Amino acid sequence: MDRKIVVIGASLGGLHALETLLGGLGEQFPVPIAIVQHRGKSSHDRLVDLLQQYTRLTVKEAEDKESLCPSTVYLAPSDYHLLIDRGRCALSIEAPVNFARPSVDILFDSAADTYGPGVIAIVLTGANADGAQGAARIKESGGIVVVQDANECENSAMPLATMAATRVDCVLKLTEMASYLIDCCQVLEADQNETR
C-alpha cells in the first residue's frame, strides 16, 4: 500500500475550485486523491463528467472496497460517506455529520487513521465548518493541512473554521495548489524512503 494520500473537502463554490486545482495536476500525479464535495442526493455522476473535462487524471465515483490507485480522483458518491481503510475506499450510509453526507470530517478522520503523516488535506470554499475537526485530527497525526485563501472563496466558512480548529501549514490561492501538492508528494516520498 502506498503511504500517501491527498484528501480534499469542498462545499459551496467547490466545483470551480476543484476544476482549477485538478486542472493543474499532470496525468502522472503519484498518489490517489479522495474528494468530498457536498452535493444534492440526486446529482448522481454528473460531477464526475464535469471534473473530467478539466483534468488528465482519471475521475470516478468511489466504490466500496475499491483499491486506491495513483493518478486517480475518487469522489464520494451522492448521499454516502467516503472513508479510507487500509488503501481502499469504504462507503457508509451512517447519519450525516455537520448536516452533510458525505462529510469531509469522516473522510479526513479515516485518512488520518490509515495514513497518519502521509496525508495532505485541503479545505476549499464552503459554507459550514465540515472538515475543521477532521483537519485537526490530520495535524495531530503528523499530516499536512492546506486551506484555500479566504479572499478568493465563494464562501470562506470552511477554510476559516479549519484555521480556527488547528494550525494549518499554509494558505494558498487555487492557482498555487497544484505545484504545492507536487512538491509535497516529492518531499513525503523522500522522507518515507529514509524511514524504510
C-alpha positions in Angstrom: 0.0 0.0 0.0 1.2 3.5 -0.9 1.6 5.5 2.3 0.5 8.8 0.9 -2.9 10.3 0.0 -4.5 13.7 -0.8 -7.9 14.3 0.7 -10.0 17.4 -0.3 -13.1 18.9 1.2 -15.3 21.4 -0.6 -18.9 22.8 -0.5 -20.4 26.0 -1.8 -18.3 27.1 -4.8 -16.3 23.8 -4.8 -16.9 22.9 -8.4 -14.9 25.8 -9.8 -12.2 25.4 -7.1 -11.8 21.7 -7.9 -11.7 22.4 -11.6 -8.8 24.8 -11.1 -6.9 22.6 -8.6 -7.2 19.3 -10.5 -6.5 21.1 -13.8 -3.0 21.9 -12.6 -2.0 18.3 -11.9 -0.4 16.2 -14.6 -1.8 12.8 -15.6 1.0 11.1 -13.6 0.3 12.6 -10.2 1.8 10.0 -8.0 -0.8 9.5 -5.2 -4.6 8.9 -5.0 -6.9 11.8 -4.4 -10.1 11.4 -2.4 -12.7 14.2 -2.5 -15.9 15.1 -0.6 -17.9 17.8 -2.4 -21.2 18.5 -0.7 -24.0 18.0 -3.3 -27.6 17.0 -3.6 -28.9 13.4 -3.3 -29.9 13.3 -6.9 -26.7 14.6 -8.6 -25.5 11.1 -9.5 -22.3 11.1 -11.6 -22.7 14.5 -13.2 -19.9 15.8 -11.1 -17.5 13.2 -12.5 -18.3 14.3 -16.0 -17.8 18.0 -15.2 -14.5 17.5 -13.4 -13.1 15.1 -16.0 -13.2 17.9 -18.6 -10.6 19.8 -16.6 -8.0 17.1 -15.7 -6.0 14.3 -17.3 -6.3 12.3 -14.1 -8.9 9.6 -14.0 -12.0 10.9 -12.2 -14.5 8.4 -10.8 -17.1 7.8 -8.1 -15.6 5.7 -5.3 -16.8 2.2 -5.0 -17.0 0.2 -1.8 -13.8 -1.9 -1.1 -12.1 -0.4 -4.2 -8.3 -0.2 -4.1 -6.8 3.3 -4.3 -4.5 3.9 -7.3 -2.2 6.7 -8.2 -3.3 9.3 -10.8 -7.0 8.7 -9.8 -9.5 11.0 -8.2 -12.2 9.3 -6.1 -15.3 11.3 -5.5 -17.6 10.5 -2.6 -20.9 9.4 -4.2 -24.0 11.4 -3.5 -25.5 10.6 -0.1 -22.7 8.3 1.0 -19.8 9.0 3.4 -16.4 8.1 1.9 -13.8 6.6 4.2 -10.3 5.4 3.6 -9.4 2.0 5.1 -6.0 0.4 4.6 -5.6 1.5 1.0 -9.2 1.0 0.0 -12.4 3.1 -0.3 -15.3 2.3 2.1 -18.8 3.7 1.7 -21.2 4.3 4.6 -24.8 5.5 5.0 -24.4 6.3 8.6 -26.1 9.5 9.8 -25.0 12.9 8.4 -22.2 14.7 10.2 -22.4 18.5 10.3 -25.7 18.1 8.4 -23.7 16.5 5.5 -23.5 13.1 3.9 -20.9 12.8 2.5 -19.0 14.5 5.3 -15.5 16.0 5.0 -14.8 15.2 8.6 -15.5 11.5 8.1 -13.1 11.4 5.1 -10.4 13.3 6.9 -10.7 11.2 10.2 -10.4 7.9 8.3 -7.4 9.2 6.3 -5.6 10.2 9.5 -6.2 6.8 11.0 -4.8 4.9 8.0 -2.1 7.2 6.6 -1.0 9.4 9.5 1.8 11.7 8.4 1.3 10.7 4.8 -1.9 12.7 4.5 -2.2 16.0 2.7 -5.5 17.6 3.4 -7.0 20.6 1.5 -10.0 22.5 2.7 -11.6 24.6 -0.1 -14.5 27.0 -0.2 -17.7 26.1 1.7 -20.4 27.5 3.9 -20.1 25.4 7.1 -17.5 24.0 9.4 -17.3 20.5 7.9 -13.7 19.4 7.7 -12.3 21.5 10.6 -12.3 18.7 13.2 -11.0 16.2 10.7 -8.2 18.6 9.7 -7.3 18.9 13.4 -7.0 15.1 13.5 -4.8 15.0 10.5 -2.5 17.6 12.1 -2.4 15.5 15.3 -1.3 12.5 13.2 1.5 14.4 11.6 -0.2 15.2 8.3 -0.3 18.4 6.3 -3.3 20.8 6.2 -3.8 23.4 3.5 -6.7 25.8 3.2 -7.8 28.0 0.3 -7.2 31.7 0.6 -10.5 33.1 2.2 -10.3 36.2 0.0 -11.0 34.1 -3.2 -13.5 31.7 -1.7 -17.2 31.9 -2.8 -17.8 31.2 0.9 -14.9 31.3 3.4 -16.6 29.5 6.3 -14.9 26.1 5.8 -11.3 27.4 5.5 -11.8 29.9 8.4 -13.3 27.1 10.6 -10.3 24.9 9.8 -7.8 27.7 10.7 -9.7 28.2 14.0 -9.6 24.5 14.8 -5.9 23.8 14.1 -2.6 25.2 12.9 -2.6 25.0 9.1 0.6 24.5 7.1 -0.3 27.1 4.5 -3.0 29.3 3.0 -2.9 29.2 -0.8 -4.7 30.5 -3.8 -6.2 27.9 -6.1 -3.6 28.5 -8.8 -0.8 27.7 -6.3 -2.2 24.4 -5.0 -1.2 22.0 -7.8 2.5 22.9 -7.7 2.4 22.8 -3.9 0.9 19.3 -4.0 3.5 18.0 -6.4 6.3 19.4 -4.2 4.8 18.0 -1.0 4.4 14.5 -2.6 8.1 14.5 -3.6 9.1 15.5 0.0 6.9 12.9 1.5 8.3 10.2 -0.8 11.9 11.2 0.2 11.0 11.2 3.9 9.3 7.8 3.7 12.2 6.3 1.7 14.6 7.3 4.5 12.4 5.6 7.2 12.2 2.3 5.3 
